[in-house]
Amino acid sequence: MDRRSVLSLLSVAVVFGLAAPAAQAADALETIMSRKTIRIAIPTDYPPYGFVGPDLKPQGLDISMAELIGQKMGVKVELVPVTSANRIPYLQTNKADLVISTLGKNAEREKVLDFSYAYAPFFQAVFGGKAVAVKSAADMAGKSVAVTRGAMEDQELEKITPPGVIVKRYEDNAATAAAYVAGQTDLVAISSAAGGTIMMKQPQTNTEFKFLIKDSPCFIGIAKGEDKLREKVNEIIVAAKKDGTLDAMSKKWLGREAGDLPQ
């Protein structure tokens, strides 16, 4: 065999050698089903979406959603604790198959990852005791409300507050929540996370959701191009919307049903 023939054969071997792994590469859904485990990045420092309970195990709305996905897929769930800063890198570096961590969708993030349909609300709202008869901004007249100075809730509340409302501004969310819990105000304008935490940890306040200020729902993050996994997750979300599971989870952790969520 001459040199040209040998080189030709080697070239063919190299081409097929490189092509074979690509052809056999499994997509994320196939890999998950094969190993019978799905790795889901979740928060453990952001109640009521994700936090460590008295038994030292993660719990919260995002953890409930992760467990629902594992149950519907028939695989074990491996919870991967993340922070706001590293949750997207964990997905990009294949340390997690999904990110369920109060992730909002925006144009910048859509450049580096794909999103499921929305699974839970995240919102700014007015909360107050059950005995306080407030269902809209107009009902706040004559009442006092605590809010964090300069926060989104402060900016949005200013647009809708009627005359006669006593607005008490505090320097951070902790001070705002503490003032309300201590009875210094009738109402509090705060995020769904902070409002849910008050309801969970301060039951003596009888706090409930009063009305929405601004909505910014949560989506599940999925690695770019993993369309089969995204479709499977969306299928689970659609079914959970239809059978009331999403409403029940949201009501449990946030005091408000999920309602209409965007796709």
Sequence and secondary structure as in RCSB ss.txt:
>XXXX:A:sequence
MDRRSVLSLLSVAVVFGLAAPAAQAADALETIMSRKTIRIAIPTDYPPYGFVGPDLKPQGLDISMAELIGQKMGV
KVELVPVTSANRIPYLQTNKADLVISTLGKNAEREKVLDFSYAYAPFFQAVFGGKAVAVKSAADMAGKSVAVTRG
AMEDQELEKITPPGVIVKRYEDNAATAAAYVAGQTDLVAISSAAGGTIMMKQPQTNTEFKFLIKDSPCFIGIAKG
EDKLREKVNEIIVAAKKDGTLDAMSKKWLGREAGDLPQ
>XXXX:A:secstr
  HHHHHHHHHHHHHHHHHHHHHH   HHHHHHHHTEEEEEEESEETTTEEE TTS EESHHHHHHHHHHHHHTS
EEEEEEE TTTHHHHHHTTS SEEEEEE   HHHHTTEEEEEEEE  EEEEEEETTS  SSGGGGTT EEEEETT
SHHHHHHHHH  TT EEEEESSHHHHHHHHHTTS SEEEEEHHHHHHHHHH GGG EEEEEEEEE  EEEEEETT
 HHHHHHHHHHHHHHHHTTHHHHHHHHHHSS   S   
